[in-house]
């Protein structure tokens, strides 16, 4: 494949090295920021992008937004691995997917995808009598919290709980609600709250833990990323999968 990198930060450079190792070619970089001594052509206008098979984005919402907004112009498949500004980007991805294939995952690790599937299975079994907490840990340079992956895990729990109640006699309409700060009030923990904790420090690549705390027993499910290379590998595999697909919105569930 001929790949356009969106941004040229740490993750894009890891994608670059792994893609070349796999026999792919870097055709250029799309960046709204100036890049010192770039090794490839740099594009700052979507209409200048040409002769690429796919765009892989590990940048910033402000950098990938023009690529999504200009999808009808460049028509190049896009893998979006940026997790900030989720609601804004989702609208842009939905619109872009009418013109080209768009792949998105809040975490490019297939292991995290499997973890969400495990939560969808476990939540209905443990929702009665178990309190749920989500704890995520990342390096000290990560600027958003909670992580996009933590939000993805929360949504998996919420959706599976809601689905499990549709076929039951439960008509309360209750759903799990995230709690980000317990220092603002003194009250007993509600059974329908999920604590969302973010740890930032050092060079932690990424850890996500879901804790089910019951009476006299605790179940913990943890995913630890040991290298950023696994995210690059997931993005490249997604790119290989969508490069020849029809326009549409794709996830790990649909490729």
Phi and psi in degrees as a GROMACS rama.xvg file:
@    title "Ramachandran Plot"
@    xaxis  label "Phi"
@    yaxis  label "Psi"
@TYPE xy
-97.8225  119.512  UNK-2
-112.013  134.018  UNK-3
-98.4681  126.918  UNK-4
-89.4399  129.762  UNK-5
-91.2325  109.736  UNK-6
81.3925  162.746  UNK-7
-139.25  50.3828  UNK-8
-90.4369  -161.933  UNK-9
-56.1489  -49.1866  UNK-10
-67.7673  -38.0249  UNK-11
-63.2477  -36.1296  UNK-12
-69.5998  -32.6758  UNK-13
-69.2466  -41.4451  UNK-14
-59.6637  -44.4823  UNK-15
-54.889  -51.887  UNK-16
-63.6292  -43.7228  UNK-17
-70.497  -38.1658  UNK-18
-63.3808  -43.4109  UNK-19
-63.8864  -40.7507  UNK-20
-59.8364  -33.284  UNK-21
-86.0518  0.333986  UNK-22
95.0679  9.25998  UNK-23
-88.7491  171.406  UNK-24
-123.509  137.41  UNK-25
-89.8935  116.312  UNK-26
-91.2562  -16.4031  UNK-27
165.125  -178.446  UNK-28
-129.284  133.542  UNK-29
-101.032  120.971  UNK-30
-153.116  134.348  UNK-31
-86.334  -12.0298  UNK-32
-99.3675  148.686  UNK-33
-69.1878  136.882  UNK-34
-113.82  126.147  UNK-35
-77.1709  126.069  UNK-36
49.6066  56.7528  UNK-37
-65.9961  139.95  UNK-38
-83.3574  -4.45701  UNK-39
-137.4  166.644  UNK-40
-59.0712  140.628  UNK-41
-112.337  127.842  UNK-42
-110.184  136.294  UNK-43
-121.143  7.98298  UNK-44
-133.158  132.659  UNK-45
-64.9396  -29.3522  UNK-46
-70.1051  -13.8452  UNK-47
-86.8081  -9.75837  UNK-48
-76.2738  128.04  UNK-49
-155.652  162.362  UNK-50
56.8951  36.7335  UNK-51
-119.71  148.984  UNK-52
-90.7884  -25.5189  UNK-53
-164.474  154.431  UNK-54
-113.405  131.276  UNK-55
-115.251  122.843  UNK-56
-111.752  118.91  UNK-57
-130.98  61.8814  UNK-58
-122.314  -110.082  UNK-59
-146.989  148.135  UNK-60
-51.0833  -37.0848  UNK-61
-68.9062  -24.2617  UNK-62
-86.4297  -38.2806  UNK-63
-82.1074  -23.4841  UNK-64
-55.178  -47.177  UNK-65
-61.6689  -32.7265  UNK-66
-64.9816  -39.1701  UNK-67
-73.0527  -41.73  UNK-68
-65.3652  -28.98  UNK-69
-98.942  18.7021  UNK-70
-60.2927  -33.7174  UNK-71
-70.3323  -15.2941  UNK-72
-90.7044  -53.0575  UNK-73
-88.0092  -25.747  UNK-74
53.514  27.4501  UNK-75
-95.8825  130.578  UNK-76
-52.0887  141.978  UNK-77
-127.5  130.617  UNK-78
-103.581  116.923  UNK-79
-103.932  115.62  UNK-80
-115.036  7.78172  UNK-81
-79.4784  134.225  UNK-82
-111.064  -11.1227  UNK-83
-72.7504  161.837  UNK-84
50.6472  49.5069  UNK-85
-55.9225  -47.693  UNK-86
-64.6283  -42.7063  UNK-87
-62.5707  -46.9032  UNK-88
-67.9295  -33.9256  UNK-89
-60.6807  -43.1147  UNK-90
-61.3496  -42.7509  UNK-91
-67.3088  -39.2733  UNK-92
-65.2317  -40.7265  UNK-93
-60.2479  -42.9145  UNK-94
-70.424  -42.5031  UNK-95
-63.2995  -32.6332  UNK-96
-67.0203  -10.1634  UNK-97
-76.316  -19.1787  UNK-98
-109.491  -23.5887  UNK-99
-157.5  163.521  UNK-100
-67.1749  134.861  UNK-101
-128.479  122.098  UNK-102
-107.74  135.698  UNK-103
-139.126  138.582  UNK-104
-146.532  139.362  UNK-105
-68.3519  -15.4961  UNK-106
-149.117  125.904  UNK-107
-81.7948  5.34495  UNK-108
-83.3616  127.445  UNK-109
-66.7314  -29.0819  UNK-110
-61.5598  -38.0961  UNK-111
-67.1515  -36.6258  UNK-112
-59.5719  -43.6145  UNK-113
-64.8983  -37.13  UNK-114
-60.0154  -41.8585  UNK-115
-63.7783  -36.0883  UNK-116
-66.5189  -37.7203  UNK-117
-63.3466  -39.8121  UNK-118
-66.2011  -37.279  UNK-119
-61.8895  -33.3687  UNK-120
-77.4268  -42.2111  UNK-121
-77.305  -34.5784  UNK-122
-56.0522  -49.1513  UNK-123
-62.1231  -29.7441  UNK-124
-75.4727  -28.7328  UNK-125
-112.305  1.51974  UNK-126
-66.8391  -25.1282  UNK-127
-96.9337  104.93  UNK-128
101.711  -2.88997  UNK-129
-122.954  131.628  UNK-130
-88.0356  146.012  UNK-131
-117.084  134.143  UNK-132
-131.343  145.174  UNK-133
-120.971  124.418  UNK-134
-122.28  124.96  UNK-135
-122.472  145.152  UNK-136
-131.029  134.308  UNK-137
-144.242  171.078  UNK-138
-64.6613  165.484  UNK-139
-76.8454  0.123514  UNK-140
-100.04  -4.9913  UNK-141
-72.341  130.946  UNK-142
-99.522  -17.5299  UNK-143
-105.543  149.204  UNK-144
-153.477  140.877  UNK-145
-67.7566  165.611  UNK-146
-65.2019  156.971  UNK-147
-60.3993  -32.0004  UNK-148
-68.2849  -40.6483  UNK-149
-61.0078  -40.0134  UNK-150
-65.0333  -39.5008  UNK-151
-60.7965  -42.6404  UNK-152
-66.3215  -41.5169  UNK-153
-58.9169  -46.3458  UNK-154
-64.2846  -36.0506  UNK-155
-62.7452  -41.9449  UNK-156
-66.5086  -47.2783  UNK-157
-60.6199  -46.5638  UNK-158
-66.6699  -40.7415  UNK-159
-69.4134  -35.1415  UNK-160
-65.3807  -46.205  UNK-161
-61.8644  -42.7093  UNK-162
-63.4784  -36.8102  UNK-163
-68.7997  -24.4886  UNK-164
-87.3751  -15.7613  UNK-165
-64.4577  -33.0023  UNK-166
-98.9166  11.731  UNK-167
-112.809  -177.938  UNK-168
-86.6184  3.43032  UNK-169
-72.5239  117.819  UNK-170
-119.45  15.9492  UNK-171
-72.3911  -26.3431  UNK-172
75.013  13.2177  UNK-173
-66.9289  148.412  UNK-174
-146.096  162.882  UNK-175
-71.7506  139.431  UNK-176
-120.984  135.908  UNK-177
-76.0926  142.414  UNK-178
-120.323  119.808  UNK-179
-100.308  -19.4842  UNK-180
-148.912  113.898  UNK-181
-95.9696  5.90887  UNK-182
-86.8377  -7.27736  UNK-183
-88.8027  -4.84666  UNK-184
-161.204  157.486  UNK-185
-112.602  107.336  UNK-186
-158.604  158.578  UNK-187
-67.0322  144.08  UNK-188
-61.2493  129.842  UNK-189
-81.7253  142.829  UNK-190
-67.2981  -19.2433  UNK-191
-101.888  19.3207  UNK-192
-104.771  149.737  UNK-193
-123.201  115.789  UNK-194
-70.2086  132.195  UNK-195
-115.699  110.809  UNK-196
-114.931  135.684  UNK-197
-120.312  127.24  UNK-198
-112.888  133.697  UNK-199
-128.013  123.736  UNK-200
-177.234  147.847  UNK-201
54.6628  -136.927  UNK-202
-116.373  28.5803  UNK-203
-56.8305  122.237  UNK-204
-69.0992  -47.6698  UNK-205
166.595  123.328  UNK-206
-132.176  136.521  UNK-207
-132.547  125.47  UNK-208
-125.407  133.269  UNK-209
-113.504  123.837  UNK-210
-112.934  125.34  UNK-211
-107.774  108.233  UNK-212
-105.502  112.804  UNK-213
-109.399  -165.904  UNK-214
-79.6615  114.059  UNK-215
65.0272  15.6052  UNK-216
-155.647  149.006  UNK-217
-136.049  133.879  UNK-218
-112.88  127.188  UNK-219
-122.532  130.979  UNK-220
-120.498  122.36  UNK-221
-128.646  137.314  UNK-222
-117.726  127.462  UNK-223
-120.179  121.381  UNK-224
-84.2871  123.329  UNK-225
-97.9969  -8.19052  UNK-226
-159.518  144.654  UNK-227
-69.2791  -14.6914  UNK-228
-60.9828  -31.0304  UNK-229
-66.2943  -31.8232  UNK-230
-71.0256  -39.9397  UNK-231
-63.0749  -41.8921  UNK-232
-62.3704  -42.744  UNK-233
-63.4288  -39.7485  UNK-234
-66.5532  -41.0076  UNK-235
-65.8322  -40.8461  UNK-236
-63.914  -38.9322  UNK-237
-64.3476  -41.1128  UNK-238
-62.0061  -43.121  UNK-239
-61.2371  -34.9458  UNK-240
-73.7473  -39.2462  UNK-241
-94.5012  -7.19258  UNK-242
-58.6102  -27.1734  UNK-243
-118.31  15.9918  UNK-244
-86.5659  165.956  UNK-245
-74.6953  159.666  UNK-246
-53.4052  142.28  UNK-247
161.758  171.653  UNK-248
-102.089  125.585  UNK-249
-122.947  148.453  UNK-250
-136.292  -177.612  UNK-251
-61.666  -21.7966  UNK-252
-77.3504  -19.4791  UNK-253
-120.362  -4.05722  UNK-254
